[in-house]
Amino acid sequence: MTLIKSISGIRGTIGGTAGNGLTPIDIVKFTAAYGSWVIKETNIKKIILGRDARISGEMVNNLVIGTLQGLGIEVIDLGLSTTPTVEIAVPMENAGGGIILTASHNPKQWNALKLLNDKGEFISDAEGKEILDLAERADFSFADVNQLGKVVNDDSYLQKHIDIILALPLVDVELIRKANFKIVIDCVNSTGGIFIPALLKALGVKIIHELYCTPDGNFPHNPEPLPENLTEIAKVVQSKNADLGIVVDPDVDRLCFVCEDGSMFGEEYTLVAVADYVMQNTPGNTVSNLSSTRALRDVTEKAGGVYNAAAVGEVNVVNKMKETNAVIGGEGNGGIIYPELHYGRDALVGIALFLTHLAKFGKSISLLRSSYPNYHISKNKITLTPEMDIDALLLKVQEQYKMQPNSTIDGLKIEFDNEWVHLRRSNTEPIIRIYSEAQNETVAESLASKIISDIKEILKLN
């Protein structure tokens, strides 16, 4: 069993003993710390709650609601929802914060509490540490019987989220309707199965082939939207002669597309394509994280904007976007952050902007993909063991490649002419991620293999 306490929340596998899994005791302790922090910081006793369709969701939801009520906090429970929907609801309800119960792309045995501030954005590093400290000290004061919080069930935010997207100037519903797109969707039996069909219908899409849209948490395949997990939708797109396939993760903040020929558009290119469309209409700057493709920089500079890289993590990307007044940003995992709507990764707004872009382009999605600079990212990982000193390991790799330009703002990123490799400890899993990029697959994978070989050699010598 695993329990990971990080600045962005608490994540773990369901079951086990307290402190070694995401048990009821851990859920209550961390929720109490967060609720206490919200009251202290905002003096607002109202929190928005939403969850993905995980099997453990109802159990976790009940514990969170009871704990917040015990603190005297009113809970607006959106029920089965999406991460971006909860983010939008927080400021609309003038709440002090929000909690999303989702372990994102992790398998079904995982769940997590993602924590938002009163703007509906992820809490900062310092705020996360403060909440962790509160939880460890169990420094809570609960309300007396006459001051307990109430619960309001609100299922209106599906439509509210869609309505806000439809009202965006860069979303052209009429153009999408006229394009007569035939679309296959895979919503991995989570809340995308509720939200994505509703959005597509509102956008005027008439032919929608649904795969795994029953929100029961029984993921039919690994829920991370990577090519190896999307073989079924690729076949269905071809067999149905569809224009494209759309895939989201369980909490609907990651988005990727499948081309009409069954090939992958590439999750890295979700942001590239949407940014291209946004900058054509609202010129400006862009931001992605250090592990994302350099194609975004190429497209940004071609449009006359300035590209900036941030440390991995949505809050870091958002901060850099605000600092540089970016018109679009996100992460290479298919995460679109469109400030015109809100500062959070949002697959729903990504779909609406992309379909408008594709309709204006007027040709196939594979031709749209071929219009962008072609890079290949090789994504690898090494599982950590307790005896590994990760910081010392990265220092040794840095020393080995000291003649190459490198960055240590987030792990270690080493530049090699037109290629790069980025090594960093995952915030959510006990692994080191090793990403490398080059202009063809062979070079990218060779670079990753060389770095992995170097790491193994360093570990042998220790």
Buried (B, 14 or more C-beta within 10 A) or exposed (E): BBBBBBBBBBBBBBEBEEEBBBBBEBBBBBBBBBBBBBBEBBEBBBBBBBBBBBBBBBBBBEBBBBBBBBBBBBBBBBBBBBBBBBBBBBBBBEBBBBBBBBBBBBEBBBBBBBBBBBBBBBBBBEBBEBBBEBBEEEEBEBBEEEEBBEBEEBEEBBEBBBEBBEEBEBBBBEBBBEBEBBBBBBBBBBBBBBBBBBBBEBBBBEEBBBBBBBBEBBBEBBBBBBEEBBEBBBBBBBEBEBBBBBBBBBBBBBBBBBBBEBBBBBBBBBBBBBBBBBBEEEEBBBBBBBBBBBBBBBBBEEBEBBBBBBBBBBBBBBBBBBEBEBBBBBBBBBBBBBBBBBBBBBBBBBBBBBBBBBBBBEEBBBEBBEEBBEBBBBBBEBEBEEEBEBEEBBBBBBEBBEEEEBBEEBBBBBBBEEBBBBBBBBBBBEBBBBBBBBEEEEBBBBBBBEBBEBBEEBBEEE
